Amino acid sequence: MFSEIKSEHMEENPMYGTVSYFIKRLKEIMMNNLVVDQASTLQVCYSQIKQEIRAYAENKEKEEAYLLNFERAFDNVRKDLLGQEEEFDENKY
């Protein structure tokens, strides 16, 4: 499921790498989880998208910018879902 979503969103999307892009992407993944047999956790999505950014960023500057935007988006979505601040250990996943 994740690879299908990735292929739909990569290079052809001029918004790729923005905070709003990553917010939309994370929310789409969570909504898709409602209708699939094996859902991905938010933590799994977090790890996979970070790997994707590292693999596909054109250069180090874009990678750093994309990662920063992704972190902001992830925090936003996590707060929306949980309704509170909660510690997240990225090394756990």
N, CA, C and O atoms as a Tinker XYZ file with bonds, in Angstrom:
   372  protein
     1  N      0.812000   -1.188000    0.000000    73     2
     2  CA     0.000000    0.000000    0.000000    64     1     3
     3  C      0.860000    1.259000    0.000000    63     2     4     5
     4  O      0.598000    2.180000   -0.774000    81     3
     5  N      1.877000    1.315000    0.850000    73     3     6
     6  CA     2.700000    2.506000    0.957000    64     5     7
     7  C      3.413000    2.810000   -0.347000    63     6     8     9
     8  O      3.467000    3.968000   -0.759000    81     7
     9  N      3.967000    1.792000   -1.013000    73     7    10
    10  CA     4.690000    2.035000   -2.259000    64     9    11
    11  C      3.756000    2.573000   -3.340000    63    10    12    13
    12  O      4.178000    3.382000   -4.167000    81    11
    13  N      2.503000    2.142000   -3.349000    73    11    14
    14  CA     1.535000    2.666000   -4.306000    64    13    15
    15  C      1.289000    4.146000   -4.059000    63    14    16    17
    16  O      1.221000    4.931000   -5.004000    81    15
    17  N      1.157000    4.528000   -2.809000    73    15    18
    18  CA     0.938000    5.928000   -2.469000    64    17    19
    19  C      2.160000    6.743000   -2.852000    63    18    20    21
    20  O      2.034000    7.838000   -3.401000    81    19
    21  N      3.338000    6.214000   -2.565000    73    19    22
    22  CA     4.564000    6.927000   -2.886000    64    21    23
    23  C      4.653000    7.198000   -4.376000    63    22    24    25
    24  O      4.942000    8.326000   -4.776000    81    23
    25  N      4.415000    6.205000   -5.199000    73    23    26
    26  CA     4.550000    6.374000   -6.641000    64    25    27
    27  C      3.560000    7.399000   -7.187000    63    26    28    29
    28  O      3.848000    8.063000   -8.183000    81    27
    29  N      2.416000    7.537000   -6.559000    73    27    30
    30  CA     1.433000    8.520000   -6.992000    64    29    31
    31  C      1.839000    9.938000   -6.620000    63    30    32    33
    32  O      1.359000   10.891000   -7.234000    81    31
    33  N      2.703000   10.098000   -5.638000    73    31    34
    34  CA     2.966000   11.417000   -5.083000    64    33    35
    35  C      4.338000   11.992000   -5.414000    63    34    36    37
    36  O      4.559000   13.192000   -5.247000    81    35
    37  N      5.231000   11.181000   -5.867000    73    35    38
    38  CA     6.591000   11.671000   -6.042000    64    37    39
    39  C      6.686000   12.696000   -7.159000    63    38    40    41
    40  O      5.742000   13.453000   -7.384000    81    39
    41  N      7.754000   12.730000   -7.827000    73    39    42
    42  CA     8.251000   13.750000   -8.727000    64    41    43
    43  C      7.224000   14.588000   -9.483000    63    42    44    45
    44  O      7.463000   15.779000   -9.684000    81    43
    45  N      6.099000   14.028000   -9.909000    73    43    46
    46  CA     5.159000   14.811000  -10.698000    64    45    47
    47  C      4.398000   15.844000   -9.868000    63    46    48    49
    48  O      3.681000   16.667000  -10.439000    81    47
    49  N      4.528000   15.828000   -8.569000    73    47    50
    50  CA     3.808000   16.757000   -7.707000    64    49    51
    51  C      4.705000   17.943000   -7.352000    63    50    52    53
    52  O      5.689000   17.772000   -6.632000    81    51
    53  N      4.382000   19.151000   -7.850000    73    51    54
    54  CA     5.226000   20.315000   -7.559000    64    53    55
    55  C      5.192000   20.731000   -6.089000    63    54    56    57
    56  O      6.050000   21.494000   -5.644000    81    55
    57  N      4.216000   20.240000   -5.333000    73    55    58
    58  CA     4.127000   20.567000   -3.906000    64    57    59
    59  C      4.969000   19.634000   -3.040000    63    58    60    61
    60  O      5.069000   19.830000   -1.829000    81    59
    61  N      5.576000   18.617000   -3.661000    73    59    62
    62  CA     6.340000   17.644000   -2.881000    64    61    63
    63  C      7.377000   18.361000   -2.022000    63    62    64    65
    64  O      8.108000   19.230000   -2.497000    81    63
    65  N      7.422000   17.981000   -0.762000    73    63    66
    66  CA     8.407000   18.524000    0.158000    64    65    67
    67  C      7.905000   19.651000    1.030000    63    66    68    69
    68  O      8.600000   20.063000    1.959000    81    67
    69  N      6.710000   20.163000    0.758000    73    67    70
    70  CA     6.167000   21.244000    1.582000    64    69    71
    71  C      5.452000   20.669000    2.806000    63    70    72    73
    72  O      5.074000   19.497000    2.826000    81    71
    73  N      5.276000   21.500000    3.809000    73    71    74
    74  CA     4.565000   21.069000    5.012000    64    73    75
    75  C      3.148000   20.630000    4.648000    63    74    76    77
    76  O      2.684000   19.583000    5.099000    81    75
    77  N      2.470000   21.424000    3.838000    73    75    78
    78  CA     1.089000   21.070000    3.486000    64    77    79
    79  C      1.025000   19.770000    2.696000    63    78    80    81
    80  O      0.077000   19.001000    2.853000    81    79
    81  N      2.012000   19.514000    1.855000    73    79    82
    82  CA     2.059000   18.246000    1.117000    64    81    83
    83  C      2.148000   17.071000    2.092000    63    82    84    85
    84  O      1.400000   16.100000    1.973000    81    83
    85  N      3.065000   17.166000    3.053000    73    83    86
    86  CA     3.247000   16.057000    3.993000    64    85    87
    87  C      2.042000   15.887000    4.920000    63    86    88    89
    88  O      1.698000   14.759000    5.274000    81    87
    89  N      1.402000   16.976000    5.316000    73    87    90
    90  CA     0.183000   16.863000    6.127000    64    89    91
    91  C     -0.881000   16.100000    5.343000    63    90    92    93
    92  O     -1.489000   15.162000    5.858000    81    91
    93  N     -1.099000   16.508000    4.103000    73    91    94
    94  CA    -2.090000   15.839000    3.257000    64    93    95
    95  C     -1.730000   14.374000    3.073000    63    94    96    97
    96  O     -2.601000   13.507000    3.145000    81    95
    97  N     -0.491000   14.098000    2.843000    73    95    98
    98  CA    -0.047000   12.716000    2.606000    64    97    99
    99  C     -0.271000   11.836000    3.833000    63    98   100   101
   100  O     -0.777000   10.720000    3.714000    81    99
   101  N      0.104000   12.333000    5.006000    73    99   102
   102  CA    -0.096000   11.561000    6.236000    64   101   103
   103  C     -1.582000   11.313000    6.499000    63   102   104   105
   104  O     -1.973000   10.214000    6.892000    81   103
   105  N     -2.397000   12.326000    6.281000    73   103   106
   106  CA    -3.837000   12.161000    6.494000    64   105   107
   107  C     -4.436000   11.183000    5.492000    63   106   108   109
   108  O     -5.328000   10.409000    5.841000    81   107
   109  N     -3.958000   11.207000    4.255000    73   107   110
   110  CA    -4.425000   10.230000    3.262000    64   109   111
   111  C     -4.079000    8.810000    3.693000    63   110   112   113
   112  O     -4.896000    7.898000    3.570000    81   111
   113  N     -2.876000    8.633000    4.194000    73   111   114
   114  CA    -2.452000    7.303000    4.651000    64   113   115
   115  C     -3.350000    6.839000    5.792000    63   114   116   117
   116  O     -3.787000    5.688000    5.812000    81   115
   117  N     -3.626000    7.729000    6.741000    73   115   118
   118  CA    -4.475000    7.360000    7.870000    64   117   119
   119  C     -5.898000    7.037000    7.406000    63   118   120   121
   120  O     -6.516000    6.103000    7.915000    81   119
   121  N     -6.413000    7.794000    6.456000    73   119   122
   122  CA    -7.760000    7.515000    5.938000    64   121   123
   123  C     -7.783000    6.186000    5.190000    63   122   124   125
   124  O     -8.738000    5.421000    5.321000    81   123
   125  N     -6.749000    5.903000    4.412000    73   123   126
   126  CA    -6.675000    4.623000    3.702000    64   125   127
   127  C     -6.622000    3.457000    4.684000    63   126   128   129
   128  O     -7.098000    2.362000    4.382000    81   127
   129  N     -6.050000    3.692000    5.846000    73   127   130
   130  CA    -5.969000    2.643000    6.859000    64   129   131
   131  C     -7.348000    2.181000    7.332000    63   130   132   133
   132  O     -7.489000    1.079000    7.864000    81   131
   133  N     -8.349000    3.012000    7.140000    73   131   134
   134  CA    -9.700000    2.649000    7.567000    64   133   135
   135  C    -10.321000    1.569000    6.693000    63   134   136   137
   136  O    -11.284000    0.919000    7.101000    81   135
   137  N     -9.781000    1.371000    5.498000    73   135   138
   138  CA   -10.405000    0.436000    4.565000    64   137   139
   139  C     -9.497000   -0.714000    4.128000    63   138   140   141
   140  O     -9.873000   -1.496000    3.255000    81   139
   141  N     -8.318000   -0.827000    4.720000    73   139   142
   142  CA    -7.419000   -1.925000    4.350000    64   141   143
   143  C     -7.361000   -2.950000    5.472000    63   142   144   145
   144  O     -7.652000   -2.645000    6.628000    81   143
   145  N     -6.981000   -4.163000    5.113000    73   143   146
   146  CA    -6.887000   -5.225000    6.112000    64   145   147
   147  C     -5.712000   -5.031000    7.060000    63   146   148   149
   148  O     -5.839000   -5.246000    8.265000    81   147
   149  N     -4.567000   -4.624000    6.516000    73   147   150
   150  CA    -3.388000   -4.440000    7.357000    64   149   151
   151  C     -2.979000   -2.973000    7.330000    63   150   152   153
   152  O     -2.296000   -2.523000    6.410000    81   151
   153  N     -3.397000   -2.248000    8.331000    73   151   154
   154  CA    -3.130000   -0.819000    8.405000    64   153   155
   155  C     -1.702000   -0.551000    8.863000    63   154   156   157
   156  O     -1.105000   -1.349000    9.585000    81   155
   157  N     -1.169000    0.588000    8.427000    73   155   158
   158  CA     0.151000    1.033000    8.861000    64   157   159
   159  C     -0.022000    2.000000   10.022000    63   158   160   161
   160  O     -0.923000    2.838000   10.003000    81   159
   161  N      0.820000    1.890000   11.017000    73   159   162
   162  CA     0.774000    2.842000   12.120000    64   161   163
   163  C      1.395000    4.154000   11.677000    63   162   164   165
   164  O      2.123000    4.206000   10.685000    81   163
   165  N      1.106000    5.204000   12.412000    73   163   166
   166  CA     1.694000    6.503000   12.117000    64   165   167
   167  C      3.215000    6.433000   12.233000    63   166   168   169
   168  O      3.927000    7.079000   11.464000    81   167
   169  N      3.708000    5.662000   13.180000    73   167   170
   170  CA     5.152000    5.516000   13.354000    64   169   171
   171  C      5.802000    4.828000   12.155000    63   170   172   173
   172  O      6.896000    5.209000   11.738000    81   171
   173  N      5.138000    3.823000   11.603000    73   171   174
   174  CA     5.668000    3.135000   10.422000    64   173   175
   175  C      5.689000    4.097000    9.240000    63   174   176   177
   176  O      6.671000    4.150000    8.500000    81   175
   177  N      4.624000    4.848000    9.060000    73   175   178
   178  CA     4.573000    5.840000    7.982000    64   177   179
   179  C      5.684000    6.867000    8.149000    63   178   180   181
   180  O      6.321000    7.268000    7.175000    81   179
   181  N      5.909000    7.286000    9.374000    73   179   182
   182  CA     6.970000    8.246000    9.688000    64   181   183
   183  C      8.313000    7.728000    9.187000    63   182   184   185
   184  O      9.032000    8.439000    8.485000    81   183
   185  N      8.645000    6.517000    9.536000    73   183   186
   186  CA     9.928000    5.931000    9.135000    64   185   187
   187  C     10.031000    5.779000    7.625000    63   186   188   189
   188  O     11.074000    6.069000    7.040000    81   187
   189  N      8.966000    5.330000    6.997000    73   187   190
   190  CA     8.995000    5.100000    5.553000    64   189   191
   191  C      9.123000    6.400000    4.769000    63   190   192   193
   192  O      9.862000    6.460000    3.786000    81   191
   193  N      8.422000    7.426000    5.189000    73   191   194
   194  CA     8.513000    8.701000    4.470000    64   193   195
   195  C      9.893000    9.316000    4.663000    63   194   196   197
   196  O     10.438000    9.895000    3.723000    81   195
   197  N     10.466000    9.206000    5.849000    73   195   198
   198  CA    11.825000    9.715000    6.050000    64   197   199
   199  C     12.821000    8.989000    5.154000    63   198   200   201
   200  O     13.711000    9.620000    4.586000    81   199
   201  N     12.685000    7.683000    5.021000    73   199   202
   202  CA    13.562000    6.922000    4.121000    64   201   203
   203  C     13.368000    7.375000    2.679000    63   202   204   205
   204  O     14.335000    7.529000    1.934000    81   203
   205  N     12.136000    7.584000    2.297000    73   203   206
   206  CA    11.834000    8.053000    0.940000    64   205   207
   207  C     12.504000    9.395000    0.668000    63   206   208   209
   208  O     13.119000    9.583000   -0.381000    81   207
   209  N     12.386000   10.325000    1.608000    73   207   210
   210  CA    12.988000   11.649000    1.434000    64   209   211
   211  C     14.491000   11.514000    1.242000    63   210   212   213
   212  O     15.061000   12.129000    0.342000    81   211
   213  N     15.125000   10.724000    2.073000    73   211   214
   214  CA    16.579000   10.541000    1.966000    64   213   215
   215  C     16.976000    9.916000    0.628000    63   214   216   217
   216  O     18.021000   10.245000    0.066000    81   215
   217  N     16.140000    9.021000    0.129000    73   215   218
   218  CA    16.457000    8.330000   -1.124000    64   217   219
   219  C     16.226000    9.207000   -2.354000    63   218   220   221
   220  O     16.949000    9.079000   -3.342000    81   219
   221  N     15.247000   10.081000   -2.310000    73   219   222
   222  CA    14.842000   10.796000   -3.515000    64   221   223
   223  C     15.182000   12.279000   -3.547000    63   222   224   225
   224  O     15.007000   12.915000   -4.586000    81   223
   225  N     15.658000   12.849000   -2.456000    73   223   226
   226  CA    16.016000   14.271000   -2.478000    64   225   227
   227  C     17.166000   14.484000   -3.462000    63   226   228   229
   228  O     18.107000   13.693000   -3.517000    81   227
   229  N     17.074000   15.552000   -4.225000    73   227   230
   230  CA    18.059000   15.820000   -5.268000    64   229   231
   231  C     19.422000   16.210000   -4.720000    63   230   232   233
   232  O     20.447000   15.950000   -5.349000    81   231
   233  N     19.433000   16.833000   -3.551000    73   231   234
   234  CA    20.698000   17.240000   -2.940000    64   233   235
   235  C     20.502000   17.364000   -1.432000    63   234   236   237
   236  O     19.389000   17.232000   -0.923000    81   235
   237  N     21.597000   17.619000   -0.735000    73   235   238
   238  CA    21.566000   17.669000    0.731000    64   237   239
   239  C     20.673000   18.805000    1.244000    63   238   240   241
   240  O     19.960000   18.635000    2.233000    81   239
   241  N     20.711000   19.949000    0.581000    73   239   242
   242  CA    19.890000   21.083000    1.020000    64   241   243
   243  C     18.397000   20.760000    0.934000    63   242   244   245
   244  O     17.635000   21.051000    1.855000    81   243
   245  N     17.992000   20.154000   -0.188000    73   243   246
   246  CA    16.579000   19.783000   -0.327000    64   245   247
   247  C     16.206000   18.711000    0.682000    63   246   248   249
   248  O     15.114000   18.742000    1.249000    81   247
   249  N     17.105000   17.764000    0.910000    73   247   250
   250  CA    16.829000   16.713000    1.891000    64   249   251
   251  C     16.575000   17.318000    3.265000    63   250   252   253
   252  O     15.613000   16.951000    3.939000    81   251
   253  N     17.435000   18.243000    3.681000    73   251   254
   254  CA    17.270000   18.876000    4.989000    64   253   255
   255  C     15.969000   19.669000    5.057000    63   254   256   257
   256  O     15.266000   19.625000    6.066000    81   255
   257  N     15.646000   20.393000    3.988000    73   255   258
   258  CA    14.405000   21.178000    3.965000    64   257   259
   259  C     13.185000   20.263000    4.003000    63   258   260   261
   260  O     12.234000   20.526000    4.739000    81   259
   261  N     13.208000   19.193000    3.216000    73   259   262
   262  CA    12.091000   18.247000    3.195000    64   261   263
   263  C     11.919000   17.576000    4.553000    63   262   264   265
   264  O     10.798000   17.417000    5.036000    81   263
   265  N     13.031000   17.184000    5.165000    73   263   266
   266  CA    12.946000   16.529000    6.477000    64   265   267
   267  C     12.376000   17.478000    7.526000    63   266   268   269
   268  O     11.561000   17.074000    8.355000    81   267
   269  N     12.802000   18.733000    7.490000    73   267   270
   270  CA    12.276000   19.718000    8.437000    64   269   271
   271  C     10.777000   19.930000    8.211000    63   270   272   273
   272  O     10.002000   19.973000    9.167000    81   271
   273  N     10.378000   20.060000    6.967000    73   271   274
   274  CA     8.953000   20.221000    6.656000    64   273   275
   275  C      8.153000   18.989000    7.062000    63   274   276   277
   276  O      7.035000   19.100000    7.565000    81   275
   277  N      8.733000   17.825000    6.841000    73   275   278
   278  CA     8.045000   16.596000    7.236000    64   277   279
   279  C      7.869000   16.533000    8.751000    63   278   280   281
   280  O      6.805000   16.142000    9.232000    81   279
   281  N      8.898000   16.912000    9.507000    73   279   282
   282  CA     8.793000   16.916000   10.974000    64   281   283
   283  C      7.675000   17.851000   11.429000    63   282   284   285
   284  O      6.903000   17.515000   12.328000    81   283
   285  N      7.594000   19.015000   10.810000    73   283   286
   286  CA     6.525000   19.964000   11.157000    64   285   287
   287  C      5.151000   19.372000   10.845000    63   286   288   289
   288  O      4.220000   19.474000   11.644000    81   287
   289  N      5.043000   18.758000    9.683000    73   287   290
   290  CA     3.770000   18.145000    9.284000    64   289   291
   291  C      3.400000   16.997000   10.212000    63   290   292   293
   292  O      2.248000   16.868000   10.625000    81   291
   293  N      4.380000   16.170000   10.533000    73   291   294
   294  CA     4.133000   15.030000   11.409000    64   293   295
   295  C      3.648000   15.498000   12.772000    63   294   296   297
   296  O      2.702000   14.934000   13.322000    81   295
   297  N      4.290000   16.526000   13.321000    73   295   298
   298  CA     3.856000   17.068000   14.611000    64   297   299
   299  C      2.421000   17.578000   14.529000    63   298   300   301
   300  O      1.626000   17.359000   15.442000    81   299
   301  N      2.098000   18.251000   13.441000    73   299   302
   302  CA     0.749000   18.775000   13.250000    64   301   303
   303  C     -0.281000   17.655000   13.213000    63   302   304   305
   304  O     -1.305000   17.728000   13.891000    81   303
   305  N     -0.015000   16.623000   12.428000    73   303   306
   306  CA    -0.957000   15.504000   12.297000    64   305   307
   307  C     -1.065000   14.732000   13.603000    63   306   308   309
   308  O     -2.161000   14.343000   14.008000    81   307
   309  N      0.046000   14.512000   14.254000    73   307   310
   310  CA     0.024000   13.781000   15.524000    64   309   311
   311  C     -0.802000   14.529000   16.563000    63   310   312   313
   312  O     -1.573000   13.915000   17.301000    81   311
   313  N     -0.649000   15.843000   16.625000    73   311   314
   314  CA    -1.440000   16.644000   17.566000    64   313   315
   315  C     -2.921000   16.597000   17.210000    63   314   316   317
   316  O     -3.774000   16.541000   18.096000    81   315
   317  N     -3.229000   16.620000   15.908000    73   315   318
   318  CA    -4.632000   16.501000   15.483000    64   317   319
   319  C     -5.228000   15.169000   15.917000    63   318   320   321
   320  O     -6.363000   15.114000   16.390000    81   319
   321  N     -4.468000   14.109000   15.757000    73   319   322
   322  CA    -4.970000   12.772000   16.085000    64   321   323
   323  C     -5.067000   12.533000   17.581000    63   322   324   325
   324  O     -6.041000   11.954000   18.063000    81   323
   325  N     -4.064000   12.975000   18.308000    73   323   326
   326  CA    -4.009000   12.690000   19.737000    64   325   327
   327  C     -4.644000   13.784000   20.582000    63   326   328   329
   328  O     -5.032000   13.539000   21.725000    81   327
   329  N     -4.752000   14.973000   20.036000    73   327   330
   330  CA    -5.333000   16.072000   20.782000    64   329   331
   331  C     -4.445000   16.592000   21.890000    63   330   332   333
   332  O     -4.896000   17.347000   22.752000    81   331
   333  N     -3.188000   16.194000   21.873000    73   331   334
   334  CA    -2.258000   16.635000   22.910000    64   333   335
   335  C     -0.834000   16.413000   22.437000    63   334   336   337
   336  O     -0.592000   15.727000   21.444000    81   335
   337  N      0.091000   16.996000   23.154000    73   335   338
   338  CA     1.501000   16.743000   22.880000    64   337   339
   339  C      1.884000   15.430000   23.533000    63   338   340   341
   340  O      1.543000   15.169000   24.686000    81   339
   341  N      2.582000   14.627000   22.795000    73   339   342
   342  CA     3.047000   13.354000   23.328000    64   341   343
   343  C      4.435000   13.094000   22.774000    63   342   344   345
   344  O      4.711000   13.389000   21.611000    81   343
   345  N      5.303000   12.545000   23.596000    73   343   346
   346  CA     6.656000   12.247000   23.142000    64   345   347
   347  C      6.620000   11.171000   22.073000    63   346   348   349
   348  O      5.837000   10.224000   22.147000    81   347
   349  N      7.478000   11.330000   21.081000    73   347   350
   350  CA     7.594000   10.343000   20.013000    64   349   351
   351  C      9.065000   10.032000   19.832000    63   350   352   353
   352  O      9.866000   10.925000   19.556000    81   351
   353  N      9.418000    8.781000   19.986000    73   351   354
   354  CA    10.805000    8.356000   19.851000    64   353   355
   355  C     11.014000    7.797000   18.453000    63   354   356   357
   356  O     10.646000    6.657000   18.171000    81   355
   357  N     11.618000    8.618000   17.562000    73   355   358
   358  CA    11.810000    8.177000   16.185000    64   357   359
   359  C     12.798000    7.022000   16.092000    63   358   360   361
   360  O     12.757000    6.271000   15.117000    81   359
   361  N     13.665000    6.856000   17.050000    73   359   362
   362  CA    14.642000    5.767000   17.027000    64   361   363
   363  C     14.003000    4.416000   17.328000    63   362   364   365
   364  O     14.606000    3.368000   17.098000    81   363
   365  N     12.797000    4.453000   17.837000    73   363   366
   366  CA    12.092000    3.221000   18.180000    64   365   367
   367  C     11.596000    2.499000   16.934000    63   366   368   369
   368  O     11.304000    1.304000   16.983000    81   367
   369  N     11.499000    3.217000   15.819000    73   367   370
   370  CA    10.891000    2.648000   14.619000    64   369   371
   371  C     11.822000    2.640000   13.468000    63   370   372
   372  O     11.457000    2.190000   12.381000    81   371
